[in-house]
Amino acid sequence: DESPPRAPNTSALLLRLCWVHFGDKMSLLRVQKRLASSVLKCGKNKIWLDPNETSEIANANSRQNVRKLIKDGLIIRKPQVIHSRARVRESHEARRKGRSMGRGKRKGTANARLPEKVVWMRRMRVLRRLLRKYREAKKIDRHLYHELYLRCKGNVFKNKRVLMEFIHKKKAENARAKLLSDQAEARRAKNKAARQRREERKEAKRLELVGGAEPK
């Protein structure tokens, strides 16, 4: 028994007809697109083929012909898609001002967001840079530099302002101590000179008394 004939599938027939009319052309344009992407050094999706000149483009079967079509403007490379960063820059600027950075936006701990070690390193570098600058400018001597360096390491100074105030105070104390020591030294030298003169006068008087008593 022969089975009854099946009803034709209309959608399949339409596809076959389309392929008969356009299949060769599509396959050829696929080759041109590949060649053009190779010549222009970009992806196939970046290649634009002029839809009004498909027959002429289809005849180009070599890179030389494709270069000629590129020169004529029938095949062009699509411009790069613009991905604007204007909104990102605006968002970053707002975040620098502190917007969108409240408690609800924070994911990590305070130490994870800005580690204590990083804060310490920044502070040490600032303080040591200041000490080095002052030492090179002869504002502090090497002894005071070493003392302040160790104090910085010992977490004595909270910031640069506190260190500068301490340096000015220390320099004033040192200058006052030096002035007092100079005054004491001058006073000692004066007393020593006065004592020496007094001794000389006593010796001269004694010699005078001894000389006056000899003729008798």
Salt bridges, closest charged atoms under 4 A:
ASP72 OD2 - LYS68 NZ 3.24
GLU147 OE2 - ARG151 NE 3.37
GLU147 OE2 - LYS170 NZ 3.51
GLU165 OE2 - ARG161 NH1 3.20
ASP182 OD2 - LYS178 NZ 3.44
GLU185 OE1 - ARG188 NH2 2.73
GLU203 OE2 - ARG206 NH2 2.53
